[in-house]
Amino acid sequence: MIYLLDTHAFIWAALETARLSRNVKEIISDRNNEIFVSTVTFWEITLKASIKKLTFDKIDIKDFPKYAREMGFTIIDMKETETITFHELPLKEDHKDPFDRMLIWQAITYDMVLISKDNLLKQYAENGLKLLW
């Protein structure tokens, strides 16, 4: 299977594996699965760190791409395909987070399962999102 990690799922996989569900741990450790991390995630991490919404005392956030590669994850960019069609993802009234929406659209566009604990994302199932926690 092909999976895309939501930002919190990636951070937890890299730094706090105890916060991951048993199911997610099994998926990540199964080498038959392809696990992707989007550059959108790195953008979200650095933006939220710059405004102190996220803090990382013992690591340099510039090391997150290295952590992803060391864990065997594939890093993907946001390509013109997703950016030019992003307007097709309906805006949900109670969910407007632009980073989540970009990750949702990447997962839908490339038929990936999004790994996220965020229950608000379930409302995008009607738009083709496959979600797992």
N, CA, C and O atoms as a GROMACS GRO file, in nm:
protein
  532
    1MET      N    1   0.084  -0.119   0.000
    1MET     CA    2   0.000   0.000   0.000
    1MET      C    3   0.088   0.125   0.000
    1MET      O    4   0.206   0.121   0.034
    2ILE      N    5   0.027   0.233  -0.038
    2ILE     CA    6   0.096   0.362  -0.045
    2ILE      C    7   0.031   0.457   0.057
    2ILE      O    8  -0.091   0.475   0.058
    3TYR      N    9   0.115   0.516   0.142
    3TYR     CA   10   0.067   0.601   0.250
    3TYR      C   11   0.138   0.735   0.248
    3TYR      O   12   0.254   0.746   0.209
    4LEU      N   13   0.064   0.838   0.289
    4LEU     CA   14   0.120   0.972   0.308
    4LEU      C   15   0.101   1.009   0.454
    4LEU      O   16  -0.009   0.999   0.508
    5LEU      N   17   0.208   1.052   0.519
    5LEU     CA   18   0.200   1.089   0.660
    5LEU      C   19   0.156   1.234   0.676
    5LEU      O   20   0.210   1.324   0.612
    6ASP      N   21   0.056   1.255   0.761
    6ASP     CA   22   0.020   1.390   0.803
    6ASP      C   23   0.137   1.443   0.886
    6ASP      O   24   0.219   1.364   0.934
    7THR      N   25   0.146   1.573   0.903
    7THR     CA   26   0.260   1.633   0.971
    7THR      C   27   0.280   1.578   1.111
    7THR      O   28   0.392   1.540   1.146
    8HIS      N   29   0.174   1.572   1.190
    8HIS     CA   30   0.192   1.521   1.328
    8HIS      C   31   0.234   1.375   1.326
    8HIS      O   32   0.314   1.333   1.410
    9ALA      N   33   0.183   1.297   1.232
    9ALA     CA   34   0.221   1.156   1.225
    9ALA      C   35   0.369   1.142   1.191
    9ALA      O   36   0.437   1.055   1.244
   10PHE      N   37   0.419   1.229   1.102
   10PHE     CA   38   0.561   1.224   1.069
   10PHE      C   39   0.647   1.264   1.189
   10PHE      O   40   0.746   1.198   1.220
   11ILE      N   41   0.609   1.373   1.256
   11ILE     CA   42   0.685   1.417   1.374
   11ILE      C   43   0.688   1.307   1.479
   11ILE      O   44   0.793   1.279   1.537
   12TRP      N   45   0.574   1.244   1.504
   12TRP     CA   46   0.568   1.138   1.603
   12TRP      C   47   0.650   1.017   1.558
   12TRP      O   48   0.716   0.953   1.640
   13ALA      N   49   0.646   0.985   1.430
   13ALA     CA   50   0.727   0.872   1.380
   13ALA      C   51   0.875   0.900   1.400
   13ALA      O   52   0.952   0.809   1.429
   14ALA      N   53   0.914   1.025   1.383
   14ALA     CA   54   1.055   1.062   1.396
   14ALA      C   55   1.099   1.078   1.541
   14ALA      O   56   1.212   1.041   1.576
   15LEU      N   57   1.012   1.132   1.626
   15LEU     CA   58   1.055   1.172   1.760
   15LEU      C   59   0.980   1.109   1.877
   15LEU      O   60   1.035   1.098   1.986
   16GLU      N   61   0.855   1.068   1.856
   16GLU     CA   62   0.773   1.021   1.968
   16GLU      C   63   0.688   0.901   1.925
   16GLU      O   64   0.565   0.910   1.923
   17THR      N   65   0.752   0.791   1.892
   17THR     CA   66   0.678   0.677   1.838
   17THR      C   67   0.570   0.624   1.933
   17THR      O   68   0.474   0.561   1.887
   18ALA      N   69   0.582   0.649   2.060
   18ALA     CA   70   0.480   0.604   2.156
   18ALA      C   71   0.344   0.669   2.128
   18ALA      O   72   0.241   0.616   2.169
   19ARG      N   73   0.343   0.782   2.060
   19ARG     CA   74   0.217   0.851   2.031
   19ARG      C   75   0.145   0.794   1.909
   19ARG      O   76   0.030   0.828   1.884
   20LEU      N   77   0.212   0.708   1.834
   20LEU     CA   78   0.150   0.646   1.716
   20LEU      C   79   0.062   0.529   1.759
   20LEU      O   80   0.090   0.462   1.858
   21SER      N   81  -0.044   0.507   1.684
   21SER     CA   82  -0.127   0.389   1.711
   21SER      C   83  -0.048   0.264   1.675
   21SER      O   84   0.047   0.269   1.596
   22ARG      N   85  -0.088   0.153   1.731
   22ARG     CA   86  -0.022   0.026   1.700
   22ARG      C   87  -0.032  -0.004   1.550
   22ARG      O   88   0.062  -0.052   1.488
   23ASN      N   89  -0.149   0.024   1.494
   23ASN     CA   90  -0.173   0.002   1.352
   23ASN      C   91  -0.074   0.083   1.267
   23ASN      O   92  -0.016   0.030   1.172
   24VAL      N   93  -0.055   0.210   1.301
   24VAL     CA   94   0.037   0.296   1.226
   24VAL      C   95   0.181   0.246   1.240
   24VAL      O   96   0.256   0.245   1.143
   25LYS      N   97   0.218   0.206   1.359
   25LYS     CA   98   0.354   0.152   1.380
   25LYS      C   99   0.377   0.030   1.291
   25LYS      O  100   0.484   0.016   1.231
   26GLU      N  101   0.277  -0.058   1.282
   26GLU     CA  102   0.291  -0.178   1.199
   26GLU      C  103   0.303  -0.141   1.051
   26GLU      O  104   0.384  -0.199   0.978
   27ILE      N  105   0.223  -0.046   1.008
   27ILE     CA  106   0.228  -0.002   0.867
   27ILE      C  107   0.364   0.057   0.834
   27ILE      O  108   0.423   0.025   0.730
   28ILE      N  109   0.414   0.144   0.921
   28ILE     CA  110   0.543   0.209   0.897
   28ILE      C  111   0.657   0.107   0.896
   28ILE      O  112   0.751   0.120   0.818
   29SER      N  113   0.649   0.008   0.981
   29SER     CA  114   0.759  -0.089   0.990
   29SER      C  115   0.753  -0.196   0.881
   29SER      O  116   0.852  -0.266   0.860
   30ASP      N  117   0.641  -0.209   0.813
   30ASP     CA  118   0.627  -0.308   0.707
   30ASP      C  119   0.692  -0.255   0.578
   30ASP      O  120   0.639  -0.163   0.516
   31ARG      N  121   0.804  -0.312   0.540
   31ARG     CA  122   0.879  -0.266   0.423
   31ARG      C  123   0.807  -0.289   0.291
   31ARG      O  124   0.852  -0.241   0.188
   32ASN      N  125   0.694  -0.361   0.293
   32ASN     CA  126   0.613  -0.376   0.172
   32ASN      C  127   0.529  -0.252   0.145
   32ASN      O  128   0.478  -0.234   0.035
   33ASN      N  129   0.516  -0.167   0.245
   33ASN     CA  130   0.440  -0.042   0.229
   33ASN      C  131   0.534   0.070   0.187
   33ASN      O  132   0.650   0.075   0.227
   34GLU      N  133   0.481   0.160   0.104
   34GLU     CA  134   0.555   0.279   0.066
   34GLU      C  135   0.502   0.394   0.151
   34GLU      O  136   0.382   0.423   0.150
   35ILE      N  137   0.592   0.459   0.225
   35ILE     CA  138   0.553   0.570   0.313
   35ILE      C  139   0.612   0.698   0.255
   35ILE      O  140   0.732   0.707   0.230
   36PHE      N  141   0.525   0.796   0.235
   36PHE     CA  142   0.566   0.923   0.178
   36PHE      C  143   0.552   1.036   0.279
   36PHE      O  144   0.462   1.035   0.363
   37VAL      N  145   0.643   1.131   0.270
   37VAL     CA  146   0.636   1.256   0.346
   37VAL      C  147   0.643   1.368   0.244
   37VAL      O  148   0.731   1.370   0.158
   38SER      N  149   0.550   1.459   0.253
   38SER     CA  150   0.543   1.569   0.158
   38SER      C  151   0.631   1.686   0.203
   38SER      O  152   0.649   1.708   0.322
   39THR      N  153   0.684   1.758   0.107
   39THR     CA  154   0.755   1.881   0.140
   39THR      C  155   0.661   1.981   0.206
   39THR      O  156   0.706   2.073   0.275
   40VAL      N  157   0.532   1.964   0.187
   40VAL     CA  158   0.433   2.046   0.258
   40VAL      C  159   0.450   2.029   0.408
   40VAL      O  160   0.436   2.126   0.484
   41THR      N  161   0.481   1.908   0.452
   41THR     CA  162   0.504   1.881   0.594
   41THR      C  163   0.622   1.960   0.647
   41THR      O  164   0.615   2.018   0.755
   42PHE      N  165   0.731   1.963   0.571
   42PHE     CA  166   0.848   2.039   0.615
   42PHE      C  167   0.817   2.189   0.620
   42PHE      O  168   0.863   2.260   0.710
   43TRP      N  169   0.739   2.235   0.525
   43TRP     CA  170   0.698   2.376   0.523
   43TRP      C  171   0.614   2.407   0.647
   43TRP      O  172   0.634   2.510   0.712
   44GLU      N  173   0.520   2.318   0.680
   44GLU     CA  174   0.437   2.338   0.799
   44GLU      C  175   0.521   2.338   0.927
   44GLU      O  176   0.501   2.422   1.014
   45ILE      N  177   0.615   2.245   0.937
   45ILE     CA  178   0.701   2.238   1.055
   45ILE      C  179   0.780   2.367   1.072
   45ILE      O  180   0.783   2.424   1.181
   46THR      N  181   0.842   2.414   0.966
   46THR     CA  182   0.926   2.534   0.978
   46THR      C  183   0.843   2.659   1.004
   46THR      O  184   0.885   2.746   1.080
   47LEU      N  185   0.726   2.668   0.943
   47LEU     CA  186   0.640   2.783   0.968
   47LEU      C  187   0.591   2.784   1.112
   47LEU      O  188   0.598   2.887   1.179
   48LYS      N  189   0.543   2.670   1.160
   48LYS     CA  190   0.492   2.665   1.297
   48LYS      C  191   0.603   2.680   1.400
   48LYS      O  192   0.579   2.734   1.508
   49ALA      N  193   0.723   2.635   1.368
   49ALA     CA  194   0.837   2.657   1.458
   49ALA      C  195   0.872   2.805   1.463
   49ALA      O  196   0.909   2.857   1.568
   50SER      N  197   0.862   2.874   1.350
   50SER     CA  198   0.898   3.016   1.347
   50SER      C  199   0.802   3.102   1.428
   50SER      O  200   0.841   3.208   1.478
   51ILE      N  201   0.677   3.057   1.443
   51ILE     CA  202   0.580   3.134   1.523
   51ILE      C  203   0.557   3.070   1.661
   51ILE      O  204   0.465   3.108   1.733
   52LYS      N  205   0.644   2.973   1.695
   52LYS     CA  206   0.645   2.907   1.827
   52LYS      C  207   0.522   2.821   1.854
   52LYS      O  208   0.491   2.794   1.970
   53LYS      N  209   0.452   2.778   1.750
   53LYS     CA  210   0.343   2.681   1.769
   53LYS      C  211   0.398   2.541   1.787
   53LYS      O  212   0.333   2.455   1.847
   54LEU      N  213   0.518   2.519   1.734
   54LEU     CA  214   0.591   2.394   1.755
   54LEU      C  215   0.730   2.430   1.807
   54LEU      O  216   0.791   2.526   1.761
   55THR      N  217   0.778   2.352   1.902
   55THR     CA  218   0.914   2.374   1.950
   55THR      C  219   0.988   2.241   1.953
   55THR      O  220   0.933   2.137   1.988
   56PHE      N  221   1.113   2.248   1.915
   56PHE     CA  222   1.199   2.131   1.914
   56PHE      C  223   1.329   2.171   1.982
   56PHE      O  224   1.415   2.235   1.922
   57ASP      N  225   1.342   2.132   2.108
   57ASP     CA  226   1.456   2.174   2.188
   57ASP      C  227   1.586   2.100   2.155
   57ASP      O  228   1.694   2.158   2.157
   58LYS      N  229   1.573   1.972   2.127
   58LYS     CA  230   1.694   1.890   2.116
   58LYS      C  231   1.735   1.858   1.972
   58LYS      O  232   1.832   1.787   1.950
   59ILE      N  233   1.662   1.910   1.876
   59ILE     CA  234   1.696   1.880   1.737
   59ILE      C  235   1.694   2.007   1.653
   59ILE      O  236   1.634   2.108   1.691
   60ASP      N  237   1.760   2.000   1.542
   60ASP     CA  238   1.757   2.108   1.444
   60ASP      C  239   1.650   2.071   1.342
   60ASP      O  240   1.658   1.964   1.281
   61ILE      N  241   1.550   2.156   1.322
   61ILE     CA  242   1.441   2.121   1.231
   61ILE      C  243   1.490   2.096   1.089
   61ILE      O  244   1.422   2.029   1.011
   62LYS      N  245   1.606   2.148   1.054
   62LYS     CA  246   1.661   2.123   0.921
   62LYS      C  247   1.698   1.976   0.902
   62LYS      O  248   1.726   1.934   0.790
   63ASP      N  249   1.699   1.898   1.010
   63ASP     CA  250   1.732   1.756   1.001
   63ASP      C  251   1.610   1.668   0.969
   63ASP      O  252   1.627   1.548   0.945
   64PHE      N  253   1.490   1.724   0.968
   64PHE     CA  254   1.373   1.640   0.943
   64PHE      C  255   1.378   1.567   0.808
   64PHE      O  256   1.341   1.449   0.804
   65PRO      N  257   1.420   1.630   0.698
   65PRO     CA  258   1.431   1.551   0.574
   65PRO      C  259   1.528   1.433   0.587
   65PRO      O  260   1.503   1.325   0.533
   66LYS      N  261   1.636   1.454   0.659
   66LYS     CA  262   1.732   1.345   0.682
   66LYS      C  263   1.666   1.232   0.762
   66LYS      O  264   1.685   1.115   0.731
   67TYR      N  265   1.589   1.268   0.866
   67TYR     CA  266   1.519   1.168   0.945
   67TYR      C  267   1.424   1.086   0.856
   67TYR      O  268   1.416   0.964   0.867
   68ALA      N  269   1.352   1.156   0.768
   68ALA     CA  270   1.258   1.088   0.679
   68ALA      C  271   1.331   0.984   0.594
   68ALA      O  272   1.287   0.870   0.581
   69ARG      N  273   1.441   1.026   0.536
   69ARG     CA  274   1.517   0.933   0.450
   69ARG      C  275   1.572   0.816   0.532
   69ARG      O  276   1.568   0.702   0.487
   70GLU      N  277   1.625   0.844   0.651
   70GLU     CA  278   1.680   0.738   0.736
   70GLU      C  279   1.574   0.636   0.776
   70GLU      O  280   1.605   0.518   0.796
   71MET      N  281   1.448   0.680   0.787
   71MET     CA  282   1.339   0.588   0.822
   71MET      C  283   1.286   0.514   0.699
   71MET      O  284   1.196   0.432   0.710
   72GLY      N  285   1.343   0.544   0.583
   72GLY     CA  286   1.301   0.477   0.460
   72GLY      C  287   1.181   0.540   0.393
   72GLY      O  288   1.122   0.480   0.304
   73PHE      N  289   1.143   0.660   0.434
   73PHE     CA  290   1.030   0.729   0.374
   73PHE      C  291   1.075   0.799   0.246
   73PHE      O  292   1.192   0.838   0.233
   74THR      N  293   0.984   0.815   0.154
   74THR     CA  294   1.010   0.887   0.030
   74THR      C  295   0.956   1.028   0.043
   74THR      O  296   0.841   1.048   0.084
   75ILE      N  297   1.036   1.126   0.009
   75ILE     CA  298   0.994   1.266   0.015
   75ILE      C  299   0.939   1.305  -0.121
   75ILE      O  300   1.002   1.283  -0.224
   76ILE      N  301   0.819   1.364  -0.120
   76ILE     CA  302   0.758   1.410  -0.245
   76ILE      C  303   0.734   1.559  -0.240
   76ILE      O  304   0.701   1.615  -0.135
   77ASP      N  305   0.750   1.621  -0.354
   77ASP     CA  306   0.721   1.764  -0.369
   77ASP      C  307   0.576   1.784  -0.406
   77ASP      O  308   0.509   1.692  -0.452
   78MET      N  309   0.529   1.905  -0.386
   78MET     CA  310   0.398   1.945  -0.437
   78MET      C  311   0.422   1.984  -0.582
   78MET      O  312   0.497   2.077  -0.611
   79LYS      N  313   0.359   1.913  -0.673
   79LYS     CA  314   0.383   1.934  -0.816
   79LYS      C  315   0.272   2.019  -0.878
   79LYS      O  316   0.170   2.047  -0.815
   80GLU      N  317   0.297   2.060  -1.001
   80GLU     CA  318   0.198   2.145  -1.069
   80GLU      C  319   0.063   2.077  -1.081
   80GLU      O  320  -0.040   2.145  -1.083
   81THR      N  321   0.060   1.944  -1.088
   81THR     CA  322  -0.066   1.872  -1.098
   81THR      C  323  -0.155   1.901  -0.978
   81THR      O  324  -0.274   1.929  -0.994
   82GLU      N  325  -0.097   1.895  -0.859
   82GLU     CA  326  -0.177   1.922  -0.739
   82GLU      C  327  -0.207   2.071  -0.723
   82GLU      O  328  -0.317   2.108  -0.683
   83THR      N  329  -0.109   2.155  -0.755
   83THR     CA  330  -0.130   2.298  -0.731
   83THR      C  331  -0.233   2.358  -0.824
   83THR      O  332  -0.311   2.444  -0.782
   84ILE      N  333  -0.236   2.315  -0.950
   84ILE     CA  334  -0.329   2.374  -1.046
   84ILE      C  335  -0.471   2.320  -1.031
   84ILE      O  336  -0.567   2.382  -1.076
   85THR      N  337  -0.484   2.203  -0.966
   85THR     CA  338  -0.617   2.145  -0.946
   85THR      C  339  -0.666   2.157  -0.802
   85THR      O  340  -0.774   2.109  -0.770
   86PHE      N  341  -0.588   2.221  -0.716
   86PHE     CA  342  -0.621   2.232  -0.574
   86PHE      C  343  -0.760   2.292  -0.551
   86PHE      O  344  -0.827   2.258  -0.454
   87HIS      N  345  -0.802   2.380  -0.639
   87HIS     CA  346  -0.933   2.444  -0.625
   87HIS      C  347  -1.048   2.343  -0.632
   87HIS      O  348  -1.161   2.375  -0.592
   88GLU      N  349  -1.022   2.223  -0.681
   88GLU     CA  350  -1.126   2.122  -0.691
   88GLU      C  351  -1.162   2.059  -0.556
   88GLU      O  352  -1.266   1.995  -0.542
   89LEU      N  353  -1.075   2.076  -0.457
   89LEU     CA  354  -1.106   2.023  -0.323
   89LEU      C  355  -1.202   2.119  -0.254
   89LEU      O  356  -1.166   2.234  -0.229
   90PRO      N  357  -1.322   2.072  -0.222
   90PRO     CA  358  -1.418   2.162  -0.159
   90PRO      C  359  -1.368   2.214  -0.025
   90PRO      O  360  -1.302   2.142   0.051
   91LEU      N  361  -1.399   2.338   0.003
   91LEU     CA  362  -1.365   2.398   0.131
   91LEU      C  363  -1.473   2.359   0.231
   91LEU      O  364  -1.591   2.390   0.212
   92LYS      N  365  -1.433   2.291   0.336
   92LYS     CA  366  -1.528   2.248   0.440
   92LYS      C  367  -1.537   2.360   0.544
   92LYS      O  368  -1.437   2.420   0.582
   93GLU      N  369  -1.657   2.387   0.587
   93GLU     CA  370  -1.681   2.500   0.676
   93GLU      C  371  -1.602   2.493   0.806
   93GLU      O  372  -1.553   2.595   0.854
   94ASP      N  373  -1.589   2.373   0.863
   94ASP     CA  374  -1.522   2.362   0.992
   94ASP      C  375  -1.376   2.313   0.978
   94ASP      O  376  -1.316   2.270   1.076
   95HIS      N  377  -1.322   2.320   0.855
   95HIS     CA  378  -1.182   2.280   0.837
   95HIS      C  379  -1.118   2.359   0.724
   95HIS      O  380  -1.146   2.336   0.606
   96LYS      N  381  -1.033   2.454   0.761
   96LYS     CA  382  -0.971   2.540   0.661
   96LYS      C  383  -0.819   2.542   0.668
   96LYS      O  384  -0.756   2.625   0.603
   97ASP      N  385  -0.759   2.451   0.745
   97ASP     CA  386  -0.614   2.448   0.759
   97ASP      C  387  -0.549   2.424   0.622
   97ASP      O  388  -0.570   2.318   0.563
   98PRO      N  389  -0.472   2.520   0.572
   98PRO     CA  390  -0.417   2.507   0.437
   98PRO      C  391  -0.317   2.392   0.423
   98PRO      O  392  -0.310   2.330   0.317
   99PHE      N  393  -0.241   2.362   0.526
   99PHE     CA  394  -0.145   2.252   0.518
   99PHE      C  395  -0.218   2.119   0.511
   99PHE      O  396  -0.185   2.034   0.428
  100ASP      N  397  -0.318   2.100   0.597
  100ASP     CA  398  -0.398   1.978   0.592
  100ASP      C  399  -0.462   1.962   0.455
  100ASP      O  400  -0.459   1.854   0.396
  101ARG      N  401  -0.519   2.070   0.404
  101ARG     CA  402  -0.587   2.064   0.275
  101ARG      C  403  -0.491   2.027   0.162
  101ARG      O  404  -0.528   1.952   0.071
  102MET      N  405  -0.369   2.078   0.167
  102MET     CA  406  -0.272   2.042   0.063
  102MET      C  407  -0.235   1.894   0.073
  102MET      O  408  -0.223   1.825  -0.029
  103LEU      N  409  -0.216   1.844   0.196
  103LEU     CA  410  -0.185   1.703   0.213
  103LEU      C  411  -0.303   1.615   0.172
  103LEU      O  412  -0.284   1.510   0.109
  104ILE      N  413  -0.422   1.656   0.206
  104ILE     CA  414  -0.543   1.583   0.165
  104ILE      C  415  -0.548   1.574   0.013
  104ILE      O  416  -0.574   1.468  -0.043
  105TRP      N  417  -0.523   1.686  -0.054
  105TRP     CA  418  -0.531   1.689  -0.200
  105TRP      C  419  -0.421   1.602  -0.262
  105TRP      O  420  -0.446   1.534  -0.362
  106GLN      N  421  -0.302   1.603  -0.205
  106GLN     CA  422  -0.197   1.515  -0.256
  106GLN      C  423  -0.239   1.368  -0.241
  106GLN      O  424  -0.223   1.289  -0.334
  107ALA      N  425  -0.293   1.333  -0.125
  107ALA     CA  426  -0.335   1.195  -0.101
  107ALA      C  427  -0.444   1.154  -0.200
  107ALA      O  428  -0.439   1.044  -0.255
  108ILE      N  429  -0.541   1.240  -0.222
  108ILE     CA  430  -0.648   1.209  -0.317
  108ILE      C  431  -0.593   1.198  -0.458
  108ILE      O  432  -0.623   1.104  -0.531
  109THR      N  433  -0.512   1.295  -0.497
  109THR     CA  434  -0.458   1.301  -0.633
  109THR      C  435  -0.377   1.176  -0.667
  109THR      O  436  -0.388   1.124  -0.778
  110TYR      N  437  -0.297   1.129  -0.573
  110TYR     CA  438  -0.209   1.015  -0.599
  110TYR      C  439  -0.260   0.884  -0.540
  110TYR      O  440  -0.186   0.786  -0.533
  111ASP      N  441  -0.387   0.883  -0.498
  111ASP     CA  442  -0.451   0.763  -0.446
  111ASP      C  443  -0.370   0.700  -0.332
  111ASP      O  444  -0.346   0.580  -0.329
  112MET      N  445  -0.329   0.786  -0.238
  112MET     CA  446  -0.257   0.742  -0.119
  112MET      C  447  -0.354   0.740  -0.001
  112MET      O  448  -0.456   0.808   0.000
  113VAL      N  449  -0.320   0.661   0.098
  113VAL     CA  450  -0.394   0.661   0.223
  113VAL      C  451  -0.323   0.762   0.313
  113VAL      O  452  -0.203   0.751   0.336
  114LEU      N  453  -0.397   0.859   0.364
  114LEU     CA  454  -0.340   0.959   0.454
  114LEU      C  455  -0.342   0.905   0.596
  114LEU      O  456  -0.447   0.867   0.648
  115ILE      N  457  -0.226   0.903   0.660
  115ILE     CA  458  -0.217   0.860   0.799
  115ILE      C  459  -0.226   0.984   0.886
  115ILE      O  460  -0.137   1.068   0.887
  116SER      N  461  -0.338   0.993   0.960
  116SER     CA  462  -0.362   1.110   1.045
  116SER      C  463  -0.456   1.073   1.159
  116SER      O  464  -0.548   0.993   1.142
  117LYS      N  465  -0.432   1.134   1.273
  117LYS     CA  466  -0.520   1.117   1.389
  117LYS      C  467  -0.630   1.222   1.390
  117LYS      O  468  -0.722   1.215   1.471
  118ASP      N  469  -0.622   1.318   1.302
  118ASP     CA  470  -0.715   1.431   1.298
  118ASP      C  471  -0.853   1.388   1.247
  118ASP      O  472  -0.870   1.361   1.128
  119ASN      N  473  -0.950   1.380   1.337
  119ASN     CA  474  -1.084   1.336   1.301
  119ASN      C  475  -1.157   1.430   1.207
  119ASN      O  476  -1.250   1.389   1.137
  120LEU      N  477  -1.117   1.557   1.203
  120LEU     CA  478  -1.181   1.651   1.111
  120LEU      C  479  -1.161   1.611   0.965
  120LEU      O  480  -1.239   1.650   0.879
  121LEU      N  481  -1.058   1.535   0.938
  121LEU     CA  482  -1.028   1.499   0.800
  121LEU      C  483  -1.126   1.395   0.745
  121LEU      O  484  -1.134   1.378   0.623
  122LYS      N  485  -1.198   1.326   0.831
  122LYS     CA  486  -1.295   1.225   0.786
  122LYS      C  487  -1.398   1.283   0.691
  122LYS      O  488  -1.451   1.211   0.606
  123GLN      N  489  -1.427   1.411   0.704
  123GLN     CA  490  -1.529   1.471   0.619
  123GLN      C  491  -1.487   1.476   0.472
  123GLN      O  492  -1.571   1.500   0.385
  124TYR      N  493  -1.360   1.453   0.443
  124TYR     CA  494  -1.313   1.453   0.305
  124TYR      C  495  -1.324   1.315   0.241
  124TYR      O  496  -1.287   1.298   0.125
  125ALA      N  497  -1.374   1.216   0.313
  125ALA     CA  498  -1.393   1.082   0.255
  125ALA      C  499  -1.487   1.090   0.136
  125ALA      O  500  -1.468   1.020   0.036
  126GLU      N  501  -1.588   1.175   0.145
  126GLU     CA  502  -1.682   1.189   0.034
  126GLU      C  503  -1.616   1.248  -0.091
  126GLU      O  504  -1.674   1.244  -0.200
  127ASN      N  505  -1.497   1.303  -0.075
  127ASN     CA  506  -1.423   1.359  -0.187
  127ASN      C  507  -1.311   1.265  -0.234
  127ASN      O  508  -1.232   1.301  -0.322
  128GLY      N  509  -1.305   1.146  -0.175
  128GLY     CA  510  -1.209   1.046  -0.218
  128GLY      C  511  -1.092   1.022  -0.124
  128GLY      O  512  -1.004   0.942  -0.155
  129LEU      N  513  -1.090   1.090  -0.009
  129LEU     CA  514  -0.979   1.070   0.085
  129LEU      C  515  -0.993   0.937   0.156
  129LEU      O  516  -1.099   0.903   0.208
  130LYS      N  517  -0.882   0.862   0.157
  130LYS     CA  518  -0.873   0.740   0.236
  130LYS      C  519  -0.787   0.775   0.357
  130LYS      O  520  -0.674   0.821   0.342
  131LEU      N  521  -0.842   0.753   0.475
  131LEU     CA  522  -0.778   0.797   0.599
  131LEU      C  523  -0.756   0.676   0.690
  131LEU      O  524  -0.837   0.583   0.693
  132LEU      N  525  -0.646   0.680   0.763
  132LEU     CA  526  -0.615   0.569   0.853
  132LEU      C  527  -0.549   0.622   0.978
  132LEU      O  528  -0.467   0.714   0.972
  133TRP      N  529  -0.584   0.566   1.090
  133TRP     CA  530  -0.510   0.586   1.216
  133TRP      C  531  -0.512   0.457   1.290
  133TRP      O  532  -0.456   0.447   1.399
   0.00000   0.00000   0.00000
